[in-house]
Amino acid sequence: MSTSAQQRPPLPDLRPTRADARRNYDLLVAAAREAFAETGTDTSLEEIARRAGVGIGTLYRRFPNRCALLEAVYVDEIQSVCDRAYGFHEQLAPFEALASWMRSFVGYNVSKKSLAHELTSALGKDSEFFKACKMNVKDAGGLLIDTAKAAGAVRADLELMDVMRLIGSISSLPGIEPEQAERMLDIVLAGIKPQA
């Protein structure tokens, strides 16, 4: 794990500590993520338990309601977004690291709109839960932008919120297909390079 990954603020820790409970938790989160991607966030909890290979009682012990399960899936996804940023930072040149992260983040946003919308409705966009998630994403993205700026790979006036709003505006377009989102992001990436 990189130093920057160790220093970032923690996401809400929703996993149980006992090994058997953690295994069931992970099975349920993976099953929910898969089901939500295929059929949306209104997939029945019984179907998610079936996919995970556990009883509905086990699901309810881990997640007393649908919102708790949505939170767990969302945290897992945000953790993945942040981990990719730190991984790209360690493995790629500064501009490629930022571009790869932006591509993965747009892809994530396009595919997870209903999850975020339902959680925002349930918790409120200013909830502590969302604040912790946003802080983690900002830390990860900020590292990539600062590194790219220091290397002269992006415009000196580029700010993290510029990138976040561009990513958000692309992925929030109604009915946008992944291919169109990718083309629009290519235009954005060309625009954030230093001007000749």
N, C-alpha and C positions, 0 to 999 in steps of 0.2 A: 504494500500500500504506500502511495506517495505521501510526502510530508503534507502537501496541500490537502489531500484526502483525509488525513488524520486530523487536521485543524478545522475542517468545516464543521458548522454546528450540526448536531444530530437531527435526523428526521424523527418524527414521533415513532417510538419503539413499540410496536404493537405485537411482536412475537412473544409467545410464552417461553418460559425458561426450561421447563421439563422437556426432555428429548422426544418422548412420544407425543406430547401435545404440540411441540414445534413441528414434528413431522406431519401431523394432521393439519396444522395451520398452513404449512407450505403446500400440501396437496390441495387444500381448499382454495387458497389464493391462486394457484396455477389453474385449477379447474374453472374458477370464476373468471380469470383473465381470458381464458380460451372461450368460454361460453359468451362473455360480454362481447368479444370481438366477432363472434359468429352471429349472435342473435340479439345483441343489445343488452342494456343493463336491467331490463325487466325480465330476464331469464329467471325461471322459478328457482327458489333455494333448494327445492327437492332435486331438481335436475343438476344443480351444482354439486350437491352431496353425492348423487349417483356417479357423476363424472370423477369425483375425487375418490370414490370407492369407500366412503364412510357413511354412516347413518345420519339422518337429519338431526338427531339429538346431539351428535358430535359437532355438527355445523353450528347449532344454536349455543352449545357450550363455548365455542370459540368466538362466535359472532352473534350476539343476542338479537340483532336486527340487520336488515339489508344495508343500512347506512354504515354499520361497522365493517361489513364485508367490502363495501365500496371504498371505504377509507384504506383498508389493508391493501387492496389492489392498487389504489392510487399511490400510496407510499412506495410500494414495490416498483411501480413504473417510474416514479420520480427518482428513486434510488438508482435505477438503471440509467436514466438520463444523465444524472450526475457522475456516475461511475464511467460512462462513456466519455464524458468531457475530460476527466482526469486521465483516462487511458489514452485518448487521442493526444493530450498534452505531452504524455511521456513517449509516444511512439511516432508522432508525425511532425513535420515542419510546421511552424506557427500558422501560416494561412491554411494549409491543408487540415490542421487540427480544428481550427475554427469552422471551416467549411463543412467538414465531416460532421461536427457536432450540430451545426445548424441544419444540415440535411436530416440527421437522425431526429432532431427535435421537431422539425416540421412534420416528418412522417409520424411521429408519436402524436402530435397535436391533431393531425387530420384523422387519425384512427381512434382517438380517445375523447372526442368532443362530448359524446353523451355522458360519459363517466364524469368528466369535470362539471358539466352542466348540472347533473343530478346532485352531486356533492355540494356545489355552490348553493343550490336551492335549499338543501338540507342544513348546511352549516353556516352559510353566509360567507361572502368572499373575503371578509375581514376577520375571519375566525383565526384563532391561534394555530389551528391545524394548517390552514393555507399559508399563514405567515411563515411557519417553519419550513414548509415545502418551498415557498418562493425564495427564502433566504438561501437555501441549499442550491437552488438553480442559479441564483445570482452569483454566488461564490464560484460555482463551476464555470459559468459563462464569463464572469469577470476575469478569471485567470487566463482564459483563452484569448480574450480581447486584449488584455494588458500585454501578454506575451507577443501577440501579433503586432500590436502598436510598437513595442520596443524593438521588434525586428524590422520595422518599416514595411510590413507586409499588408497593412491596411491604413486607411486614412487616419491621420493624427487626430482628427476631430470626432472620430467614431466613439460612441458611447454605448454601454451595455443596453440601456433602455431603447436606443435606436434599433438594435438587433432584436430585442424581445418584442417590440411593437411590430417590426416587419414580419417576424416569424408568426406572431399572433394574427396579424391581418391576413396573411396568406392562408393560414390554416382555418380561419373562422369564416371564410367565404362559403356561402351556402352551396352545397352540392359539388364542391371542388373535388376533382379526381386527383389521385396521387401524381399522375403524369403532368397535369397542369401545375400543381404545386411545385414540382421539381423544376419546371421551366421558369416559373416566376422566381424561384429561389436562385436560379442561375443568373437572372437579371440583377437581383439584389447583390449577389457575390461579385459580379462585375462592378457594381456601383460602390462597393466598400473598399476596393483596391485604391492605392494612392493615385492621385491625379498626376498626369504627366506634366 
